[in-house]
Amino acid sequence: MANTNLDEYIKLKKQVETAQQKVSQAEGALGEIMKQLKKEFGCDTLKEAKRKLKQLKKQEADSKEKFEDAIVEYKEKWEGEE
């Protein structure tokens, strides 16, 4: 019986240690991602990053619309002259 309790304790201890290692890895990865967000986009928090993403998506949509308008204008001007 004592041997079974010891085996169970050792098993649980290994599981806890493994979980702690995974938490440490996740925290390290999060730290690196936050550094990258700060460096590339000037964001200190996830909330700021979401706001920046929304802003960049709007800029992308605006640029796409301008580009498509320019293509239409080009075609109207130059394709009709052939």
Contacts in CASP RR format, 6 or more apart in sequence:
PFRMAT RR
TARGET T0000
AUTHOR 0000-0000-0000
METHOD contacts of the structure
MODEL  1
MANTNLDEYIKLKKQVETAQQKVSQAEGALGEIMKQLKKEFGCDTLKEAK
RKLKQLKKQEADSKEKFEDAIVEYKEKWEGEE
34 44 0 8 1.000
37 43 0 8 1.000
37 44 0 8 1.000
37 49 0 8 1.000
38 44 0 8 1.000
41 49 0 8 1.000
41 52 0 8 1.000
42 48 0 8 1.000
42 52 0 8 1.000
43 49 0 8 1.000
43 52 0 8 1.000
END
